[in-house]
């Protein structure tokens, strides 16, 4: 068995997605694996690109469990500006192919998953909310408003 080298994949931060990694945009580690050390690094980059973009889709062959797990974690496919690290070398995905780049300056861990924030409890008071709009002498739900009202104007029956 040949020696293995680490392969890591990083997404560029959503706010710096269209800047190159060497312009200082932070990246997030989203995938780790290994590959045979005797393979061409660009071939490994191509494999990672295909694996993480369509490797989960049965229309492109037998789904790879690694790609299914990657997508189940909510990750998007790879895109221009994302980075594949093969061994100690970093490759940025370009419009066509890969370019060697310096190691990114800001590597972040994926954000933890948080549950949806709790929703505010409904008001406990039975009175109409202060913002309820009153039209034509009617309050919320079409009933006459509680409390004093303005006197009727001319032409309206009392």
N, C-alpha and C positions, 0 to 999 in steps of 0.2 A: 504494500500500500504506500502511495506517495505521501509526502508531507502535505499538511493542510495549512492554509493561511486564512486569517480572518477576513470576512467580507461584511461591511456594515453599510447601511443605506440611511441617508438623512434627507428629510424634507426641509426645504427652505421655509422660513417663517412667512406666513401669509402676507405680511406687510412689505416684505422685501423679495417677494417671489420672482420679480422680473429683473432683479439685480444679480450680478454674478456673486458667487461665494466670496471672492477675494475683495469685494467692495464692503465687506463687513457685516453682511446680513447674518443673523443668528440661524442656526439649523437645529433640527430636532431628530434625534436618533429614533428610527421607526422599525428597523429590521436588522438582525444579525444572523450570520451563517458562516460557513467555511467553504473553501473551494480547494481544489488540488493546486499545489504550488507550481506545478509544471505547466499549467494552462496559461494561455495568453490573457493578460488582465483585461483587455478590451472585449474579449470573448466572454469573460465573466461579467463585465458590465452589461453587455447585451443580454446575457441570460437573466440578470437581476431585473433589467427593464421589462423583459417579456414576462417573467415570473410574477412581478408585482403589479403589472397592468392587466394581463389576461390569464394568468396561471390558475385563477379560481374559476374560470368560465369553461364549462363543458363543451362549448362550441369550438374551442381551440385545442381540444384533446382532453385527456384524463386530467381532472383538476388536481393540483398539487396541494397536499395538506398544509404546507407552509403558507401558500398564497391564500388559502381559505381562512386560516388563522389570522393572517395579516389583515384581510378585509373584514373579518368579524370583529377586529379591534377598532374598526371605523376609519382605517387609513384610506386615503385616496391613492390613485395610481401615480406613478412617477411622471414628472413633468420637467420642462426646461428649467434649469437652475438647481434642481435637486442634485445630490451628490452620492456617488458610490465610492466607498473606500475599499480598495483591494490591497491587503497587506498594509504597507505604510504609505501608499500613494492614493491621492484623492482625485476622482474624476468627476467633473461637472457635466451634467447632461445639457447638451446644446440643441439647437434646432435640428441638427443632423449630427449624430455621433457624440463623442465624449472628448473633453479637453482636460489635461492635467492642470490642477489648481493647487494652491497652497492649502494647508489644513485650515478649516474654518476657525475663526477666532472665538465664536460663541456657540458651544455645543450644549444644548439643553436636553433634559430628559423629557419624555412625553408628559403632557399635562395629566394630572390625575383625573379620573372620572368622578364627577360630582353628581349627586342626584338633583333633580329639578328643584329649584327653590320652593319653599312652602308658599302656598297661596294665602292671601290675607283672608281672615275669617269674615263672613258676611256680617253686616251690622246687626246688632241684637235689638236695637230700638225698632218699634213698630211705626214710628213717625216717618214721614217722607224725608228723604235726604235733603240737605240744604241746597243742593244744586238742582233739585227737581224743577223743571220748567212748568209754569202754570200758564195755560192759555185759555182764554174765553171763560174765565171764572172756574175752570176745572183744575184740579191738582193732579198728582200722580194717579194713575190708573183710572182717570176719567171721573173721579168723584169730586164733589165740591171741596175746596181746600179747608183744612181745619183752621179755626181762629178767625179773626176779623179780616174782612176783605174791603177793597175800595168800593165806594158807592157806585151804583150803576150810572152809566153815561146816558145822555138823552137818546131817546129812540129805542131804548132796550126796556122790555117789560121788567117789572120788579116782582 
